[in-house]
Amino acid sequence: MNFFKKALDFYINSSIHVALSVFSLFRITELYFNFSYDKSLGFFVFFATITGYNFVKYAGVAKLHHRSLTKNLQIIQIFSLMCFLLMCYFALLLPLKTLLFFVPLGVLTFLYAVPFLSGFQKNLRSIGYMKIIVVALVWAATTVLLPIYAGEIPFTIEVYLSAIQRFLIVIILLLPFDIRDVQYDTISLQTIPKKIGIENTKKIGVVLLGVSLVLEFIISPNTHFRTVFLVFFSVLLFLLMRAKVNQPKYYSSFWVEVIPVFWWLFLLI
């Protein structure tokens, strides 16, 4: 049991879980717009997500405690380096135009972690509303616009609506995390729950879910996809409404983040 818990903690803390969620959303776009899966781009997105998230989470920690890193953090650093090298390998297999499209997203991720504002004291992560917007923007662009552009699929109104829907869904997925972190965030970090309260945050999430549902019936190619989305909608609504400050350890970090994976798997059935 202890081994299973350690394995699960590593799976989550090393960002494999969040990378699988991003990869699932990437594959959902492929299914919705019916184009061939680009294996090199898919693996590039997967390993780039692990690299980016671990850089954001652990760069500052490693800098402050580089002489006394815990064994777990050292393992994650080695794992992150391996993922970075794999990301570079798959990047070499991609066309230059695809990599250039990804560059602004990589820059946003870099600025999310590295201080460059207010005399190099603040980064994008330290700005309350900007934090959630940047993450949602990068996820939406990576999982919708990037595969569409790489696959040379026309940018129709359905593509843009799908990107907007994905942006809203990612914001909703992030709200339980922000609710959880109310007790840890500094006073200066004005996240949505700290600014307007937890109940109002949930109301905003419900409104965004409603908009996403309307968009689904505009862009969805068939009844099966709509049915699966209704299941996805119901589960996400349930988890959002039950989110609280003192939530179980894996509530957001595992159960909320696994919803896109189930969305993708149910579409394949």
Buried (B, 14 or more C-beta within 10 A) or exposed (E): EEEEEEEBBBEBBBBBBBBBBBBBBBBBBBBBBEBEEBEBBBBBBBBBBBBBBBBBBBBBEBEEEEEEBEEEBEBBBEBBEEBBEBBEEBBEEBEEEBBEBBEEBBEBBBBBBBBEEEEEEBBBBBBBEBBBBBBBBBBBBBBBBBBBBBBEBEEEEBBBBBBBBBBBBBBBBBBBBBBBBBEEBEEEBBBBBBEEEBEEBBEBBEEBBEEBBEBBEEBBEEEEBBEBBEEBBEBBBEBBEEBEEEBEEBBBBBBBBBBBBBBBEBBEE
